[in-house]
Amino acid sequence: MKFKVRGVSDTEFQRWVTTARAAQQSLTRDAYLQLAKPSEREPVRYFSTVDKQLYDLIVGMCVEPGKMCMHDMMALDQRGGLGALAGNF
């Protein structure tokens, strides 16, 4: 990916913060999944609020509903995996 970086003054940064806080959109799990899809030349979007669990879901690679989070998978593996829990190990 390529990104352009633009340094701005404190005043310009505060103007951006004000614009973002005034946005009507919330960054939810569904909104994130749409943003994560490959795309080109997407318009700038602002989100005034963010789902409180979203960061942990992203880090745990389990944003998609029904997908097991990595920390749960690692804990299961440490106990011998699903086979051990089902008595098939």
Secondary structure by P-SEA (a helix, b strand, c coil): cbbbbbbbcaaaaaaaaaaaaaccccccaaaaaaaacccccccbbbbcccccaaaaaaaacccccccccaaaaaaaaaacccccccccc
